[in-house]
Amino acid sequence: MVFFITTLAETNRHPFDLPEAEAELVSGYNVEYSARGFALFFLAEYSNIILRSALSALLFLGGWHAPFAFFSGPLVFAVKTRFIVTLFVLVRGTLPRYRYDQLRRLGWKVFLPLALSFLIAYAALLLAGNGAVELAR
């Protein structure tokens, strides 16, 4: 969940689309682009979403392996990636927009201690696992 929420914030998707919130009536910085620049801008934004969804599917959902051993391959990976892209769309439709101070508080007071505690717990598990292997020898 930490990775998914930080991916939402990194891709400037709703509820973390703070640059767009500065000028609601004219869509902020998007006014300065003509047709081709506007299309390339959004093509880059949505390809970033697809790339990060594929990375999430690869890292956290088992990649191209199916949950059951019936089949695996690119189709399974595409379905998992599409599922995460659908989560992006659902989050956009259901959550209100964050303010700058709320985003800073979320990053510094929630996600940083949580990520560091996960790191320490994972390192402790790895060290405990190596100790168990040493005792078995």
Secondary structure as GFF3:
##gff-version 3
##sequence-region A 1 137
A	DSSP	alpha_helix	2	10	.	.	.	ID=ss1
A	DSSP	three_ten_helix	19	22	.	.	.	ID=ss2
A	DSSP	three_ten_helix	28	32	.	.	.	ID=ss3
A	DSSP	alpha_helix	35	60	.	.	.	ID=ss4
A	DSSP	alpha_helix	74	94	.	.	.	ID=ss5
A	DSSP	alpha_helix	100	105	.	.	.	ID=ss6
A	DSSP	pi_helix	106	111	.	.	.	ID=ss7
A	DSSP	alpha_helix	112	136	.	.	.	ID=ss8
###
